[in-house]
Amino acid sequence: MFSKRRYNRKKGTRRHVRRPSKKNRILRPPTVINTVEKPTFDASGCLVYLWQYIAPKIAASSSVGLNNVTSLRQLCAYQVALNAEALSSEYLQLAPWSCWEHVWKNILAMGKDSPDIFRMFAKEFGKQPSFWCHEMTLGLNHLDADPRAQALEWALIPGSKKHRMENVFSNVSVSDVVAFVAKLDCSVVVECSNVDNFTAPQLISLACLPNLVALDLSGNNLVDDQFLYTLRLCLTSKDLKLKILRISSCENVTKRGVASLLAADILSPLCYVESDINMITTSTFVQKFLDTPAIADHDPVPNTKWKLLNEAVQTTLQVAHYSLPYKLQYLLRNSDLVDIPSMIWDIKFFSETIDILNSKSAAESYQESWAKRLRSAKMRSAYVPYCYLKDPDQVIVPEVKSKPPVERILPFSRQGTKDTRASKPTIRKPKAIKIDAKSFFGM
């Protein structure tokens, strides 16, 4: 009973199994299984392209060689930059920024800094002082040949390393754009002016980006009072950071829609709005009862903590002509209403579509988009919209609605007829009381 149990083992030498050791293990990215995805199409019938994987080299005409390579570190950085598509965030965590800085500079010089690669590097090293969003060592010959380089020189904030610009065409999945951009801790600026390819829910999803700070919806027919009501509800109920909103040249926007947007002054993060609607009445409470002239710099908007900037002031003209990133910088330096991180991601949507399968046509489309950005940066419109700025310390001025004068309506009478209403009423004489019995009985 207590004897050792015998096991019937097979004859032969026993195989020794060695446990796998995790020491000095090389971190390798997971193998990607190449699967053919089903193509999707947008409302215009064009194939939806993956904008986050398109590198700027598609529109670049110059190439970077191995000239002036003097060290092994530069040679290795060049070879890693050639295969930048194979990098992952796990690789970036294995070495400090001093090692990856040379790789990133080569990626910028080669024009392989796609939005996906930029987000990967910016997420790990975006707070480093020497991190550049674009290549800034550009020569005059390169500026003459590349429209993108010229647009960057004109549109980027002077002296700012943390300003990134992207061009996106309309045949793109808006939900993918929102999910992709929201993963980076930065201030996002979106310009959708004169883009009618999107639907109202898509515009609302763009406006509800958690890191969106400026939005331009000028010239969009989908923006109306109902859209502004929905946007106000999103701003007051969600944790959003939208500071600047442009709704100029929107024909379906009325005074009620702008008033509802400005009424949520406490809960809404908005601090600057541009519109074609004038919210100032002819006479305010202060001007009517205290007999004081209008303020030189601004006029208070009744029932709100907003003020209308005077268009006669030179500062107002400059702010109205600024682009969205420049408006952010102005408000950041001259007020306490804006507090943004060190990096700005400037994304502009174009109404045109792009055929990414045709490389020549895609390169021409990208060059034309950068040429449009260059023209918009050089040219300034003479039109100045109404600029509203929030003032938290402003006293709410009630709006006094003056009653219209009541005029007496004269009665109407046709020619040749007697108007009984115009004539004086006839006074009936009281009948004489008969006190004589004979006259009463007719005798």
URTANOR-V36008 format. One record per backbone hydrogen bond with DSSP energy under -1.0 kcal/mol. CO is the residue of the C=O (numbers start at 1). NH is the residue of the N-H. E is the energy in kcal/mol with one decimal. If there is no record, write none. Layout:
co:nh:e
CO:NH:E
CO:NH:E
//
This chain:
co:nh:e
7:9:-1.4
22:25:-1.1
40:48:-2.3
42:45:-1.5
46:42:-1.9
49:51:-1.2
50:53:-1.4
51:54:-1.3
52:116:-2.4
55:58:-1.6
56:59:-1.8
71:75:-1.6
72:76:-2.5
73:77:-2.4
74:78:-2.1
75:79:-1.9
76:80:-2.3
77:81:-2.1
78:82:-1.5
81:84:-1.2
83:86:-1.3
84:87:-1.3
88:92:-1.4
89:93:-1.3
91:94:-1.4
96:99:-1.0
96:100:-1.6
97:101:-2.0
100:104:-2.3
101:105:-2.0
102:106:-1.7
103:107:-2.0
104:108:-2.2
105:109:-2.1
106:110:-2.1
107:112:-2.1
111:57:-1.9
112:114:-2.0
114:118:-3.0
115:119:-2.3
116:120:-1.8
117:121:-2.3
118:122:-3.0
119:123:-2.0
121:125:-3.3
122:126:-1.6
125:128:-1.4
128:131:-1.6
136:138:-1.6
139:143:-1.6
140:144:-1.9
141:145:-1.1
142:146:-2.0
146:150:-1.6
147:151:-2.4
148:152:-2.3
149:153:-2.0
150:154:-1.6
151:155:-2.7
152:156:-1.8
157:160:-2.0
161:133:-2.0
162:344:-2.6
164:346:-3.9
166:348:-2.1
168:350:-2.1
170:172:-2.1
171:49:-1.7
173:177:-1.9
174:178:-2.5
175:179:-2.3
176:180:-2.2
177:181:-2.6
178:182:-1.8
181:184:-1.5
184:186:-1.4
187:345:-2.9
188:213:-2.6
188:214:-1.2
189:347:-3.4
190:216:-1.7
191:349:-2.6
192:195:-1.1
199:203:-2.0
200:204:-2.2
201:205:-2.2
202:206:-1.8
203:207:-2.2
204:208:-1.4
206:209:-1.3
209:212:-1.4
211:188:-2.7
213:243:-2.2
213:244:-2.0
214:190:-2.2
215:246:-2.0
216:192:-2.9
217:220:-1.1
218:194:-2.6
224:228:-1.9
225:229:-2.2
226:230:-2.2
227:231:-2.4
228:232:-2.4
229:233:-2.0
230:234:-2.1
231:235:-2.2
232:236:-1.9
233:237:-1.5
234:238:-1.9
238:240:-1.6
243:271:-2.4
243:272:-1.7
244:215:-1.9
245:274:-2.1
246:217:-2.9
248:219:-2.1
250:253:-1.3
254:258:-1.6
255:259:-2.2
256:260:-2.3
257:261:-1.5
258:262:-2.1
259:263:-1.4
263:265:-1.8
271:390:-2.1
272:245:-1.9
273:388:-3.0
274:247:-2.8
275:386:-2.6
284:288:-2.0
285:289:-1.9
286:290:-1.6
297:310:-2.5
299:308:-3.5
301:304:-1.4
305:391:-3.2
306:301:-2.7
307:389:-2.5
308:299:-1.9
310:313:-1.3
313:317:-1.5
314:318:-1.9
315:319:-2.4
316:320:-2.3
317:321:-1.3
323:327:-2.3
324:328:-2.0
325:329:-2.0
326:330:-2.2
327:331:-2.6
328:332:-2.2
329:333:-1.7
330:334:-2.0
331:335:-1.1
343:187:-2.4
344:164:-3.1
345:189:-2.9
346:166:-2.6
347:191:-2.1
348:168:-2.7
352:170:-2.0
358:362:-2.4
359:363:-2.2
360:364:-1.9
361:365:-2.1
362:366:-2.2
363:367:-2.2
364:368:-2.2
365:369:-2.0
366:370:-2.1
367:371:-1.9
368:372:-2.0
369:373:-1.8
370:374:-2.0
371:375:-2.1
372:376:-2.4
373:377:-1.6
374:378:-1.7
375:379:-2.8
386:275:-2.0
387:309:-2.7
388:273:-2.2
389:307:-2.1
391:394:-1.7
397:303:-2.7
414:417:-1.4
419:423:-1.3
436:440:-1.6
437:441:-2.1
438:443:-3.0
//
